[in-house]
Amino acid sequence: MYRKLSVLLMALSTVLMLSMASLSAVAAQDNADIYGRALPEDAAPYDQQIWTQLCDSTRTETSLMSAVTVYQRICGDTHMFDKFGDSLVDLDENLNLIPGAAESWEASEDGLSWTFNLRPGQVWSDGTPLTANDYVATYRYMVDPDHAYDFVWMWQGTIEGWSEAVAGEITPEEIGMEAVDDLTLVVRTNGARPYLPGTLYFWPPLQAAALEAMGPDYILDPATSVSSGPFILTEFEAGSRVILEANPTYNGYRQPYLRELRGIYGDQLNGSFLAFQNGDVDRVNYVHISPSDFEVIASDPVLSENYLPNFGDFRTDYLFFDTFTAPFNDVRVRQAFAKALDRASIVENVVGSQFGIPAYSFLAPGFPASDVDGSLADIQGFDCPAAQALLADAGYPNGEGFPAQELKLRGESEARANWFIASAASISDCLNVEITVNNMEFSAFMEGLLARPTTVQFGAVSYGMDYLDPSNMLGVWVSTGRHSWLNPEFDALVDRANTLVGDPAERLALYEQAESILVSDVGGVFLLHRIQGDLFQPYIAGDCLRPDNQGVSALHWGNDWCWGSFYITSDVANFETYRSR
């Protein structure tokens, strides 16, 4: 009897333990996301999984999709855009291409086309399938000259027929993009283009049906907006707020733990850090952190621990010229300006060493084909007597007779405008020439820069990569690029490298030769390579912030898979934020 009772008690104990384990599992599942997944153990409740950032109330903004505009994206510095679909490919933290909407891709044997195989089962939020035709319709929209797309140069000379369609010589339907079937997209190129997959990273698709029925602004109305991406638009008041919620129908590769993304409008350039300190926003990009703000960050152990620097998009700030028009059609004048720029002093005293390093060439250290041994540094290195001699040799001794110049800027913040004000002062003081600075509205500057003939005779801008290949960075300097500078030898080297397959070392050597020409012929005067970073609230977490292969933990440029990784930790309860007010 006693033995039977013991066995019964043991059985009951086992059942009880199993029941308790089951209850614990249920309890763990209580904090689940919209897809039914349990949030990480240290996550805050799901109703607090909200990410808010400050948008710029002063910018002209027209779309939430890069396929419609790049330079006028709504909340353009806050990652609110392009959440309504997945690009064909994405990047990991080491800038390797990884599958996005395409699960695989391969080049043809002759290298003249690429086939992208879409993941099966992807859907739009209205229940219709995502197909290869959505991508074809999107790229045809971008190439159509009637739409005056502001990033149309991206595939000129790359996708078959692209340049001809932009010029109106063929129809958008004739470019080299074809939906073979619902899950197969073929892209034909103008010759072998080994870098082609990387150029397709930035552009999630528009829905072909909605685009045809309503035009691209269907995205901006919650009543008509559809999404095949991780979020869907639920509220949009221009200049006031943008709210995206996790898309319950999304079954792609980056399902978000976050319940909601919010964009609120304000003085982004001057008010981001204050909003961060007040607990109103969750992240601030380095471009909105002033030198005085950075002093506060450096002196605060919590803030400094959560400021995560990175190389970003290998961005370089530089001055440029209209070299087809006097006086900058004379290379001696351009060389004089380059040697009159005291970069080291400007970085040390104006920029701050935490934000950049002096630049003597275009490609930043670490970027493929960059000047790793410093052999180009002396070409544009600061040397005022040499600069004065060059200007005198060009016919302007001591600056006499040199026309007054206006250095035009692209809607820069006060802090970054000061970099170029200091640059103008350095050149002016050395060469005894008059230079004023005009910080223009962003879109007006870009319109003038891209006009032919250009209306920006002397300007300053920054540029960072769109994909990790010298064809991209150096591509802005070819004769079909954004700048009014032409060097046939440079063009020939870049074109040859762009099509070279099977010899990576020779390909990089060609790009290195091209950059040497760019520096010597002074297509641009290079000021600094930026050190970038983000300031996060202490309760932001996710695999996205894991160390890369260099040991750098940060939100790396281009890692859009991160939006399936980020979450708010339970530590948020220790802070006063918009969630608790």
Rosetta blueprint (number, residue, H / E / L):
1 M L
2 Y H
3 R H
4 K H
5 L H
6 S H
7 V H
8 L H
9 L H
10 M H
11 A H
12 L H
13 S H
14 T H
15 V H
16 L H
17 M H
18 L H
19 S H
20 M H
21 A H
22 S H
23 L H
24 S H
25 A H
26 V H
27 A H
28 A H
29 Q H
30 D H
31 N L
32 A E
33 D L
34 I L
35 Y L
36 G L
37 R L
38 A E
39 L L
40 P L
41 E L
42 D L
43 A E
44 A L
45 P L
46 Y H
47 D H
48 Q H
49 Q L
50 I E
51 W E
52 T E
53 Q E
54 L E
55 C E
56 D E
57 S L
58 T L
59 R L
60 T L
61 E L
62 T L
63 S E
64 L L
65 M L
66 S L
67 A L
68 V L
69 T L
70 V L
71 Y L
72 Q L
73 R E
74 I L
75 C L
76 G L
77 D L
78 T L
79 H L
80 M L
81 F L
82 D L
83 K L
84 F L
85 G L
86 D L
87 S L
88 L L
89 V E
90 D E
91 L E
92 D L
93 E L
94 N L
95 L L
96 N L
97 L E
98 I E
99 P E
100 G L
101 A L
102 A E
103 E E
104 S E
105 W E
106 E E
107 A E
108 S L
109 E L
110 D L
111 G L
112 L L
113 S E
114 W E
115 T E
116 F E
117 N E
118 L E
119 R L
120 P L
121 G L
122 Q L
123 V E
124 W L
125 S L
126 D L
127 G L
128 T L
129 P E
130 L L
131 T L
132 A H
133 N H
134 D H
135 Y H
136 V H
137 A H
138 T H
139 Y H
140 R H
141 Y H
142 M H
143 V H
144 D L
145 P H
146 D H
147 H H
148 A L
149 Y L
150 D L
151 F L
152 V H
153 W H
154 M H
155 W H
156 Q L
157 G L
158 T L
159 I E
160 E L
161 G L
162 W H
163 S H
164 E H
165 A H
166 V H
167 A L
168 G L
169 E L
170 I L
171 T L
172 P H
173 E H
174 E H
175 I L
176 G L
177 M E
178 E E
179 A E
180 V E
181 D E
182 D L
183 L L
184 T E
185 L E
186 V E
187 V E
188 R E
189 T E
190 N L
191 G L
192 A L
193 R L
194 P L
195 Y L
196 L H
197 P H
198 G H
199 T H
200 L L
201 Y L
202 F L
203 W L
204 P L
205 P L
206 L L
207 Q L
208 A H
209 A H
210 A H
211 L H
212 E H
213 A H
214 M H
215 G L
216 P H
217 D H
218 Y H
219 I H
220 L H
221 D L
222 P L
223 A L
224 T L
225 S L
226 V L
227 S L
228 S L
229 G L
230 P L
231 F E
232 I E
233 L E
234 T E
235 E E
236 F E
237 E E
238 A L
239 G L
240 S L
241 R E
242 V E
243 I E
244 L E
245 E E
246 A E
247 N L
248 P L
249 T L
250 Y L
251 N L
252 G L
253 Y L
254 R L
255 Q L
256 P L
257 Y L
258 L L
259 R L
260 E E
261 L E
262 R E
263 G E
264 I E
265 Y E
266 G E
267 D L
268 Q H
269 L H
270 N H
271 G H
272 S H
273 F H
274 L H
275 A H
276 F H
277 Q H
278 N L
279 G L
280 D L
281 V L
282 D L
283 R E
284 V E
285 N E
286 Y H
287 V H
288 H H
289 I L
290 S L
291 P H
292 S H
293 D H
294 F H
295 E H
296 V H
297 I H
298 A H
299 S H
300 D L
301 P H
302 V H
303 L H
304 S H
305 E H
306 N L
307 Y E
308 L E
309 P E
310 N E
311 F L
312 G L
313 D L
314 F L
315 R L
316 T E
317 D E
318 Y E
319 L E
320 F E
321 F E
322 D L
323 T L
324 F L
325 T L
326 A L
327 P L
328 F L
329 N L
330 D L
331 V H
332 R H
333 V H
334 R H
335 Q H
336 A H
337 F H
338 A H
339 K H
340 A L
341 L L
342 D L
343 R H
344 A H
345 S H
346 I H
347 V H
348 E H
349 N H
350 V H
351 V H
352 G L
353 S L
354 Q L
355 F L
356 G E
357 I E
358 P E
359 A L
360 Y L
361 S L
362 F L
363 L L
364 A L
365 P L
366 G L
367 F L
368 P L
369 A L
370 S L
371 D L
372 V L
373 D L
374 G L
375 S L
376 L L
377 A H
378 D H
379 I H
380 Q H
381 G L
382 F L
383 D L
384 C H
385 P H
386 A H
387 A H
388 Q H
389 A H
390 L H
391 L H
392 A H
393 D H
394 A L
395 G L
396 Y L
397 P H
398 N H
399 G H
400 E L
401 G L
402 F L
403 P L
404 A L
405 Q E
406 E E
407 L E
408 K E
409 L E
410 R E
411 G L
412 E L
413 S L
414 E H
415 A H
416 R H
417 A H
418 N H
419 W H
420 F H
421 I H
422 A H
423 S H
424 A H
425 A H
426 S H
427 I H
428 S H
429 D H
430 C H
431 L H
432 N L
433 V L
434 E L
435 I E
436 T E
437 V E
438 N E
439 N E
440 M E
441 E L
442 F H
443 S H
444 A H
445 F H
446 M H
447 E H
448 G H
449 L H
450 L H
451 A L
452 R L
453 P L
454 T L
455 T L
456 V L
457 Q L
458 F E
459 G E
460 A E
461 V E
462 S E
463 Y E
464 G L
465 M L
466 D L
467 Y L
468 L L
469 D L
470 P H
471 S H
472 N H
473 M H
474 L H
475 G H
476 V H
477 W H
478 V L
479 S L
480 T L
481 G L
482 R L
483 H L
484 S L
485 W L
486 L L
487 N L
488 P H
489 E H
490 F H
491 D H
492 A H
493 L H
494 V H
495 D H
496 R H
497 A H
498 N H
499 T H
500 L L
501 V L
502 G L
503 D L
504 P H
505 A H
506 E H
507 R H
508 L H
509 A H
510 L H
511 Y H
512 E H
513 Q H
514 A H
515 E H
516 S H
517 I H
518 L H
519 V H
520 S H
521 D L
522 V L
523 G L
524 G E
525 V E
526 F E
527 L E
528 L E
529 H E
530 R E
531 I L
532 Q E
533 G E
534 D E
535 L E
536 F E
537 Q L
538 P L
539 Y L
540 I E
541 A E
542 G L
543 D H
544 C H
545 L H
546 R L
547 P E
548 D L
549 N L
550 Q L
551 G L
552 V L
553 S E
554 A L
555 L L
556 H L
557 W L
558 G L
559 N L
560 D H
561 W H
562 C H
563 W H
564 G H
565 S L
566 F L
567 Y E
568 I E
569 T E
570 S H
571 D H
572 V H
573 A H
574 N H
575 F L
576 E L
577 T L
578 Y L
579 R L
580 S L
581 R L
